[in-house]
Amino acid sequence: MEKTKGGARDGAGRKPKVDEEKVNNLFSIALKELYDKETDDEAKIHFIKKVLLESQRGQLFVAEHVFGKAPQEIKQTNFNIEAKDLDDAEIKRIKEALDNAY
């Protein structure tokens, strides 16, 4: 019997919500201590303003979470023709079509 990589298996899938909340809580505690803030929200706001918004990557992260991430569009072209069946004129036409598409 051949082993497959698909399907349900131990450790697969999203971690339990409890684990996620535990990690979020640890980060909140660390931020409050680091920035000497009273509440989680004050610490998070300070982190966003003083750390994330100071770098271009941080600004992009904030923008994607506020406005949503733009969908990635991938153009795919399939001619379903074997290369040996193409003459030079057809190859040139295909190359021009691809160049114009991208």
FENDAMO-V952457 format. One record per helix or strand of 3 or more residues. SS is the DSSP state (hx for helix, st for strand). FROM is the first residue (numbers start at 1). TO is the last residue. If there is no record, write none. Layout:
ss:SS from:FROM to:TO
ss:SS from:FROM to:TO
//
This chain:
ss:hx from:17 to:35
ss:hx from:40 to:50
ss:hx from:52 to:54
ss:hx from:56 to:67
ss:hx from:83 to:85
ss:hx from:88 to:101
//
